[in-house]
Amino acid sequence: MAEAVNHFPRGFLWGTATAAHQVEGNNTNNNWWAWEQQPGRILNGHKSGLACDWWGGRWKDDLDRAAETGQNAHRFSIEWSRIQPAPDRWDESALDRYLGMLRGMHERGLMPMLTLHHFSNPIWLEEQGGWENDDTPAKFAVFVRKVVEALKEYVSYWVTINEPNVYAYSAYSAGTFPPGIKNINTAFHVMANLTRGHAMAYQIIHQLQPEARVGLSMNYRSFFPATANPLDKFVARTQSSIFNDLIPSAARDGKLRLPLRTVRVPEAIGTQDFLGVNYYSRDQVAFDITRGAELFGRLYYPDGADLSANGFIANEPEGFFEALKWGLQFNIPMLVTENGVEDQSDQMRPRYIAKHIQQMWRAVNFNWPVRGYFHWSLVDNFEWERGWTQRFGLWGLDVETQTRTRRRSVDLYAEICKENGLSNAMVEKYCPEALKDLFPD
């Protein structure tokens, strides 16, 4: 077979993504640390503990590994509870620590993308009602101003809020995130406040740094009707509209279109310079009259799906193409801010990476404005309510010893980054079972 390479445009960003609570360790002043201390909240009773020890300095070695394997960008988040440990107090030493990380990224040739809110809140904010409290968007804005004033020299890409749809659903409808509320109307109220917080943050960032690029990172979940039954189609369309569309549409036109009413957030109009797309998998959806709390939809993976070890993710690359097509409606550049699979044995990950990269290449060849890709994640980290049971890292982590293990996917991703593309030789070397699908004769 002749060599074939799917190349990406010059200047394309290749990186990995991390989040503060998941990698820093000993984040004792936020709501997740408190949540972990409650029995039954985290699978197997796991705790974040030292996590990946980034607060202790191991970020340096991990980012060395990222740079040495061809990455040119890194997405990370900062911890609100470290910077503002109390409502009336700032910790300048924490800001200095983040400045050091940012300088370290630049020294390694990694363009930083900084996320301002990635699921965790200070305990003091949670005690005041968290994002249920209508005062929280303004409190978030104060935090954002402090951070941007301190860090703007080193950051040009800002994500205001990571996956507000997942946060609102998990914390206030499913109840698997703190504060563990199960009320869909509360979740909708939180979505409105998250939208307001994003809009305030956007305005502040542009006041302080007019040239900045600011956006949201949205988890796009593909909901595919299980059959041609109109009820299956209806629930799939409804779930997609609520989960995927509500917040980014409000950031476009200022209208949060809830199922029975519209909440107007005029300050959110035009508050996205780019769209961050997080994609992992897609679900089949069947109508189920018994699942009112889930909008009458039963989600499942089809028989024969290529499943991850824990059955948490199905390898559905066509859904990734669908996610990027969905993003076109917003008429702004797109960045893939998360994409990956939990796979401790690293058997599935190479073909997952290859198949998803090729779908992204298809999108780029339609001249869709996809500017970069951040794989989740650089190293195994604490996966929220699922603890340490899922391993998303290119690099493995021994939680007890902090030893990193180089998985084969490190080398596949390194070749993709350095080539700025995916070749049939890479696929044949790392995931030959996918060769005929990706590069047919």
N, C-alpha and C positions, 0 to 999 in steps of 0.2 A: 504494500500500500504506500502510495506517495504521501509525503508529509503534508498535513493540512493543519492550519492554525487559525483559530477564531480570534482575531486581534481586536483590541479595544482602542478607543481614541487616545491620542497622546495627552498626557496629563490626567488620565483616569486615576482616581484614588483607590488604593488597595490597603485595607487595614483590618483591624479587629476591634471589638467593642467590649467594654467592661463597665461595671457600675460600682459605686463607692462601697455600699454595704456588703456587696458580694465579694470584694477583694481586699478591702483595707484591713479588716480585723479590729476587734475590740471597740466597735462603735457602740459604746454603752449608754449613750444619751439619746437614742432614737426609739421610735415606736416598735421597730422590728426586734431590737434587742430585748425589749420588755415582752414582746409577743413570744419570743423563743423560750422565755422562762416559764411560760404557762403550759402545763401538761396537755398533750394532745394537739397542740397547734402545729407542730412541725413533724413531718413524717419521721418515724423511728426515734423521735425525741432529739433529733440532731440540733446542734447549735452552730452559729457562724464562728464563734470563738476567734481564733487568730486569722480565719479566712485564708487569704493568700499572702498575708503579712505585708501588704503594700504600705500601710502606715509605718511599719517598721523598716521600710527601705527596699523591700524586695521588688518593688516596681522597676528599679534600675536594671536588675538582671532580666526581668521579663520583657522590658522594652528593648533591651539589647538584643534579645532573641527575636523580637518582632522586626527590628531594623536589619539584623543580619540575614533574615530570611526574605528580604525584598519588600517589606511593607513600607508605605510612604505616608501613612496617616494612622491616627488612633483616636477612637471615640471613648471618652470616659466621663464619669460624673463626679460631682463634689457633694459632700455631706453637709446639709444645712445645719444639723445639730452640732457639728464641730465648729462651724464658723459663727453661729449664733447660739451658744449653749444655754442662754437664758434670754427672755424677751428684751431685757435691758442691757445685754452684754455681748460684745464681740470678742472673738479670740483671734487676735492678729497673728499669733504664731501658727494657727491653722491655715490662714491665708498664705503665709510665707511658705508653709509646707507645700501647698498646691502650686505656688509660684515655682518652687523647685521642680515639681513634676513637669510643669509646662516648659520650663527651660530645658529640662532633660529630654523632652520630646523633640524640641527644636534642634538640640545638639545631635540627636540621632536621625534627623531628617524625617521626622514624623509630624505631619500637620495635625494639630489637635482639633478635635471637635468636642466641645464641652457641653454636657447635659446638666441643667440646673436643678431638675427634680426627677429622680428615678426611684419612685415608690416609697421612700422613707421620709418621715417627718420627725422633727424634734419632739421629745416627750412633752415639753411645755405647750407646743402647738396642739398636740393630740388632746391634752387635758382641757384645752380651750374649745374643743369640738372639731379640730382638724378641718378638712375641706367641706364639712357640713356647715361650718360657721361662715356666714357671709362676709366677715371681716378678714378671712384668710387670704383672699386674693391680694388685698392691700398689704398684708404682712409679708406675703411672698414678694411683692414688688419692692419692699424695703430691703429685703435680703438680696434680691437681684441687683439693685443699685449698688449695694456695698460690694458685691462680688465683681461686677463689671468694672467699677472704678479701680479695683485692685488688679484685675487680671487682663484687661482689654489689650494690653501691649502684646500679649502672646496668643490671643484667640481671635479668629475672624469668623468661625462657624459656631453658632450657639443653638442648642436644642433647649427650648424652654421647659417642656414637660415630656417625659417619656411615657408613651402608651397610656394616655389619659383614659382611653376606653377600657383597657385591661384593669387599670387601677380602680376606676369607679365600679366596674363589675365585680372584681375580686374582693374588694374591701367592703362594698355596701350592698351587693346583691347576693353573690355566692357566699360571702362571709369567710373566705379562706385567707384573706389578708387582714391585718389589723385595720379598723377596730372590730371586724367580725360581724358586721350588720347584714341582715338579710331582708332588704326592703327595696324593691325596684324603684319606687318613687324617690327614696333617699338617694339612690344611685344617680337618677336623672338630675336631682338637685346638685349633687357633687359635680356632675358633668358640666353644668352651667357655671359653677364656681371655678372649675379648672379652666374653662374657656376664658373666663374673665381674668384669671391669673395669668394665663398665656398672653392675652392681649395687653395687659399692663406691662408684663415683662418685655414684650416686643417693643413697645413704645419707649421704655426706659433704655433698652439696649441701643436703639437707634438715636436717641438723644445724646447718649454718651459716645457712641461709635457709629457714625452715619454709614460707614462703608461695610458694616457687619452684615453677615447673612444669618437670618434667624428663622427657625422653623420648629415644627412639632415632629416627633417620631410616633407614627401610628402603627399599631399591630394590625395588619390586614389579614383577616381570616376568610378564606374562601368557603362559602356555604353553597353546596351543590345539591339541588333537589334529588332525592333518592330515586324518584320515578317521575313520569310525566303527569302524575296526579296533580290537579290544580292546587290541592291543599298543600302538598309537598313544595310546590313552586312558591306558594304564598308565604309559607313560614321561612323558606330559604331567603326570599327577597326581603321579608320583614327583618329577619335577624341581621342580614347584611346591611340593611339601611341603618339600623340602630347601632350595631357594633362598629361598622366601618365608616359610615358617612357622617354621622351627627357632628362630630367636633371639627374635622377638617372643612366641612361645608360651612359651619358657623364662622370659621376663620377666613372664609372667602366672602360670605355675604351677610354675616352678622345674625343669622337665624339658626337657632338650635331646634330642629324639627323633631319633636318628641311624638310618640304615637297618637296622643289625643290633643296636643296643643303645641304651639310654637313659642319658644322663649327668645326674645330679641336681645341680642348682645351687640349693639351697634359699634361699640369700641373695638370689636374683633374684626371688623371688615378690613380685608386686605392685609392681614397680619401673618402672612407666610411668604418668605423669600424662597424657600425650598420645602419640599415634602420629604420627610424621612419615612421610608417604608420598611417595616419589620415584617418578615414573612418566614413562617416555619412549615405550615401544612395547610390542608383543606379538609373540610368535613362533608360527608353526605348528611342531608337533613331530611327527616321524615316527620310528618305531622303526627302529634301524639296528644290527644285531648287531656291526658293526665299530667302534662307538664306545663301548667299555666305559668309557673315562676320562670320558665325558660321560653316563654312566648310560644308555647305549644310545639316546640321543635325538639326532636330527639337526634342528637349528633352521634355519628359513628363513622368508623373507617370501613371501606368496603372489604369484602372477603378477598383474600389474596394480596392485600396491600403490603408494600415493602415497609415493614414496621421497625422502629427503633427497639432497642433491647427491652425497655419497659413498656412498650406499646404506646408511648406518649406521642410520638410523631410518626406520621406516614410520609414516605418520600414521594411527594406529589409536585414535581417541578412545573407541571403545566399551571398549577395554581399560582406559582411565582410570576409567570408571564401574565396571568390574569391580574395579579396585584399591580404590576407595572402599568398595564393597560388601564386599570381603574384610576391610577394616579394621574393619567393624562388630563382628566377633566379639570384639574386645578390650574393647568397652564403655567406651571412653574417647574424649575429643575427638580429632579428627584435624586435622592441618595438612598441606597439600600443601607440602612443603619443597623440592621440585625438580620442574620440568616444563618442557621446552623442546626445541628442535631445532637441529641444526647446519645453517646455511643462509647462506652468505656473500652470496649474491645477494638474500636477503630476499624471495624469491618464494613460498616455501612457508610461511614462518613465520607470516604473518598468518592464513592459514586454519587452520594448526595451533593457534595460540592460540585463535582463535574457537571452533573445534570442541571443544577441550578445556575451555574455560571453560563452554561450554553443557552439557557432560556433568557438570561440577561443579555447575552450577546445578540440573540434574535431581536430583542427590544431595541438595542442600540442600532442595529442595522435597519430598523424602521425609522431611524432618526428620532427616536424617543429620547427625551433629555435626561438620561441616566448618567450621573457624573461620578459615581463611586460606589464601593461595596465594602462593608465592614462585617467580617465574619464573627458570629457569636460562638465561641469566645476565644481569647488568647490562651487562657489557662483554665482548668476546672475551677469552678467557684461555687459559692453557696447559693443554691437555686431556690431561694424563698421558702415557700411552705413545703417544698419537696426536699429541702435540706441538701445532703450530700449524696442522695440516691441517683442523681443524674449528672453525667459528666459531659459537658459541652466543649471542653477545651481542646484546642489543637495540641496543647501540652497537657499531659496528665499531672495530677497533684496528689502526693501523699500528705494528707491533712496532718498527720502526727509529726512527720519529719520535715515537712515543707520541701521535700524533694520533687523536682520536676522531671517528667519522663517525656522524651521526644516521641510522639506518635508519627506514623507514616504520613498522616495528613499534613503534618508540618511541611514535609518536603514537597508534597503535591501543591500545597498552597504557595510555597516559596517559588516553585517553577512558574505558576500562573502569574504571580506578582512580577517576577523578573522578566518574563516574556511579554507581560501586558496582554496575556491571552491564554487560551486553552488549545492544546494540540492533541492530535490523535496519539502521538507518542506518549504524552503524559497519561492519557486515559489507558492506553495499553499497558503501561508500567504500573499504575496504581489501582486501577479498577477495570481490568480487562473485560469483566462481565458486562460493562456498559458500552463497550466499543461499538458494537453493531448498531445500538440505538443512537449514539452520538455522531459517529462517523461511518455511516453505511458505505459499503463498496460502490 
